[in-house]
Amino acid sequence: MKNLSAATFDELSGKTLELIRVVEMLCEACQKPMSRREKLLRKIQILSREDHQNLLNRARAHDRAEIDIESSKIYFYDHDFPGDVHPECIEKL
């Protein structure tokens, strides 16, 4: 996988891509993932440079965006702090 912003129009042109939102639930103490949720948002086609630019614009709303060109999937990552802490992090506090 690579950063979505590094993917060129020529690489994506004519492809149908699945957009997947990944929410990583982070530990309040160490800020490392405790769990993650994935949800298929929708499928899109990149037929024009405008489609490509719209995709890049959409990616800016997320913490990170990665693409797996071989599987035709784009992952939009967001982070959330649910107020939980790893048990080992509690011991360190």
C-alpha positions in Angstrom: 0.0 0.0 0.0 1.1 3.6 -0.6 -0.1 7.0 0.3 -3.1 8.0 -1.9 -1.5 11.4 -2.8 1.4 9.5 -4.5 -1.0 7.7 -6.9 -1.2 9.3 -10.3 -4.2 9.8 -12.5 -2.6 7.4 -15.1 -2.4 4.6 -12.4 -6.0 5.0 -11.4 -7.7 5.9 -14.7 -10.5 3.5 -15.7 -10.4 1.7 -12.4 -13.3 1.0 -10.1 -12.2 1.5 -6.5 -13.7 0.6 -3.1 -13.6 3.3 -0.5 -13.2 1.9 3.0 -13.2 4.0 6.2 -11.1 2.6 9.0 -11.5 4.0 12.5 -8.7 3.2 14.8 -9.6 3.4 18.5 -6.6 4.7 20.3 -5.4 4.3 23.9 -5.7 7.5 25.9 -2.2 6.9 27.5 0.0 5.6 24.7 -2.1 6.7 21.7 -1.6 3.3 20.0 -4.5 1.4 18.5 -6.6 -0.7 20.7 -9.1 -1.8 18.1 -10.2 -0.8 14.6 -13.5 -0.8 12.7 -13.8 -1.0 8.9 -16.8 0.1 6.8 -17.2 0.0 3.1 -18.4 3.4 2.1 -19.0 3.0 -1.6 -17.4 2.2 -5.0 -16.2 4.9 -7.3 -14.8 5.0 -10.9 -11.9 7.2 -11.9 -12.8 8.3 -15.5 -11.5 11.8 -15.6 -8.9 14.1 -14.0 -11.7 15.7 -12.2 -12.7 12.4 -10.6 -9.1 12.0 -9.5 -8.9 15.5 -8.0 -12.2 15.0 -6.2 -10.8 11.8 -4.6 -7.7 13.6 -3.5 -9.9 16.4 -2.0 -12.0 13.9 -0.2 -8.8 12.3 1.3 -7.9 15.6 3.0 -10.9 15.2 5.4 -9.2 12.1 7.0 -6.1 11.6 9.1 -4.5 9.4 6.5 -5.4 7.9 3.1 -3.7 4.8 1.6 -4.3 2.9 -1.6 -3.8 -0.7 -2.5 -3.8 -0.6 -6.3 -3.6 -4.3 -6.8 -6.9 -4.9 -4.8 -8.5 -1.6 -6.0 -9.1 -0.5 -2.4 -8.6 2.9 -0.8 -8.5 3.2 3.0 -9.4 6.4 4.7 -8.0 6.3 8.3 -9.5 8.2 11.2 -8.5 8.1 14.8 -10.8 8.2 17.9 -10.1 8.3 21.6 -12.9 6.4 23.3 -11.6 7.0 26.8 -10.1 3.5 27.1 -6.6 2.6 28.2 -4.6 -0.6 27.6 -4.3 -2.7 30.8 -0.5 -2.5 30.6 -0.7 1.3 30.3 -2.7 1.5 33.5 0.1 -0.3 35.3 2.6 2.2 34.0 0.5 5.2 35.3 
